[in-house]
């Protein structure tokens, strides 16, 4: 049950951040486009699928990447709520790095675990940066 406590606390921690970004994204949608869609006869489902969702797609991608990054390197919640126990129930990658380096004194294994943690973060961040770069090039080309 300890991992469920961590998940609930992490969801509570990230929910406000995500909501603030989504609210900013929703407010950035031009009201003139909404009026034009209403005049053209677009219903609420079509309005959300064709106007709102493409308008906030970059924000959804950014929120997903940032929250995945938080999830991968979650250390403070585990340390504060459970202290790393009971047993291996809350052994997340950042806790493993801390355990190897500072609890057991195995700096080599801790460094290797930290490098693997870095590689997992890069596996999440590099596709996002490639997508953002591709999107920026496409927008420059289209003017």
C-alpha positions in Angstrom: 0.0 0.0 0.0 3.0 2.3 0.4 3.4 2.9 -3.4 -0.3 3.9 -3.6 0.4 6.6 -1.0 3.3 7.9 -3.2 1.1 7.9 -6.3 -1.7 9.8 -4.6 0.7 12.4 -3.2 2.5 12.8 -6.6 -0.8 13.2 -8.4 -1.9 15.9 -5.9 1.5 17.6 -6.3 1.4 17.7 -10.1 -2.3 18.4 -10.5 -2.1 22.1 -9.8 0.8 22.6 -12.2 -1.0 20.8 -15.0 -4.3 22.6 -14.4 -2.6 26.0 -14.5 -0.9 25.2 -17.8 -4.1 23.8 -19.3 -6.1 26.9 -18.2 -3.5 29.1 -19.8 -3.8 27.0 -23.0 -7.5 27.3 -23.0 -7.4 31.0 -22.5 -5.0 31.3 -25.5 -7.6 30.0 -27.9 -8.9 32.9 -30.0 -12.6 33.6 -29.2 -13.1 34.8 -32.8 -12.3 31.2 -34.0 -14.9 29.9 -31.6 -17.5 32.3 -32.9 -16.6 31.4 -36.5 -17.0 27.7 -35.7 -20.4 28.3 -34.1 -21.5 30.3 -37.1 -20.4 27.5 -39.4 -22.5 25.1 -37.4 -19.8 23.1 -35.6 -21.3 21.3 -32.6 -19.5 21.1 -29.2 -17.8 17.8 -30.0 -16.4 19.0 -33.4 -15.4 22.3 -31.7 -13.3 20.6 -29.1 -11.8 18.0 -31.6 -11.0 20.5 -34.3 -10.3 23.8 -32.5 -9.6 23.3 -28.8 -7.5 20.1 -28.9 -5.1 21.3 -31.7 -4.8 24.6 -29.9 -3.6 23.0 -26.6 -1.7 20.1 -28.2 1.7 21.7 -27.5 0.7 22.3 -23.9 -0.5 18.7 -23.5 2.9 17.5 -24.8 4.8 19.8 -22.5 2.8 18.8 -19.5 3.3 15.1 -20.3 7.0 15.5 -20.6 7.4 17.5 -17.4 5.2 15.2 -15.4 7.1 12.1 -16.8 10.3 13.8 -15.8 9.0 14.4 -12.3 7.8 10.8 -12.0 11.2 9.4 -13.1 13.2 11.3 -10.6 10.7 11.3 -7.7 12.9 11.1 -4.6 11.6 13.6 -2.1 8.1 12.1 -1.7 9.4 8.6 -1.1 11.9 9.9 1.4 9.4 12.1 3.2 6.5 9.7 3.3 8.0 6.2 3.6 11.7 6.6 4.2 12.4 4.2 1.3 10.5 1.2 2.9 8.8 -1.0 3.7 11.2 -3.5 2.1 11.4 -2.7 -1.7 7.8 -1.5 -2.0 8.9 2.1 -2.8 12.2 1.5 -4.6 12.1 4.1 -7.3 15.2 4.8 -9.5 16.2 8.0 -7.6 15.9 6.1 -4.3 18.1 3.3 -5.6 20.8 5.9 -6.6 20.6 7.4 -3.1 20.7 4.0 -1.4 23.8 2.9 -3.3 25.7 6.1 -2.9 25.0 7.3 0.6 23.5 4.3 2.5 25.8 1.5 1.2 28.8 3.6 0.2 29.0 1.9 -3.3 29.8 5.0 -5.3 30.4 3.0 -8.6 27.0 1.3 -8.5 25.3 4.5 -7.5 27.0 6.4 -10.4 26.0 3.7 -12.8 22.4 3.9 -11.6 22.5 7.7 -11.9 23.7 7.4 -15.5 20.8 5.0 -16.3 18.5 7.5 -14.7 19.9 10.2 -17.0 19.5 7.9 -20.0 15.8 7.3 -19.1 15.2 11.0 -18.8 16.9 11.5 -22.2 14.6 8.9 -23.7 11.7 11.0 -22.6 13.1 14.4 -23.4 14.8 13.9 -26.8 11.6 12.9 -28.7 9.8 15.9 -27.3 12.6 18.3 -28.3 12.7 16.7 -31.8 9.0 17.1 -32.1 9.2 20.8 -31.0 12.0 21.4 -33.4 10.1 19.8 -36.3 7.0 21.8 -35.4 9.0 25.1 -35.3 10.6 24.3 -38.7 7.1 23.5 -40.2 5.7 26.8 -38.8 8.6 28.8 -40.3 8.2 27.1 -43.6 4.4 27.8 -43.7 4.9 31.4 -42.6 
